[in-house]
């Protein structure tokens, strides 16, 4: 029988040191309201693109506490009283990863409410999607580690990797395979976000925010190619430019070494939110 000096000490023990079975038994014994109410959480799929590496990436944290302790997951957490889900996801992202985003950066993705999606009980999550540049990361109180995972599409498989961690997701079933898996239903959330981008990027190209404030047509083709799982040279430069110019403003030129400078563009207002 464990003895604790405070409720906080007891909570830390069961979340971070006890077995998951003991944690869930303790969790279910905590005081409950007379009528069951769902808990509300938020999760965010943060995507970035590294131009030098020509690499699409997604931000994941390694969970420090039960449930799914030590598993990789999307940044997120419980919504506080008197807090909107939008405000909550901004706060949780900063607390867990050190990345600061604004409300203009985020797009609500989907509400996931499947029963038993969280072993702690009835938990509904509102998921978000955001496109940013790659930023340095700082693991917060609820995260053991935080990493940018490379994201590679091969046919209908999505491969996430960082160091020796490798996770494979099926874009048609949302199932994961390989030696590592994600916590909760976060495989499903990532697949939902990825497919959302693929289905709308040709008429709502907000995903190009991963390139920063401006970009060339070639850089835009490279980002699109990552989501399609093809070599960017398979996307015809002239046809792509003709189709997408309605969403771009030309703002100048960028020297590219020998030869003519490349024209640079930015998303027109209304295509950056």
PyMOL commands that set and color helices and strands:
alter all, ss='L'
color gray80, all
select helices_A, chain A and resi 7-16+20-29+85-97+103-105+186-200+206-211+217-228+232-234+237-247
alter helices_A, ss='H'
color red, helices_A
select strands_A, chain A and resi 39-50+55-63+72-73+75-78+106-112+123-131+143-154+157-162+165-170+176-177+248-254+262-267
alter strands_A, ss='S'
color yellow, strands_A
deselect
rebuild
show_as cartoon
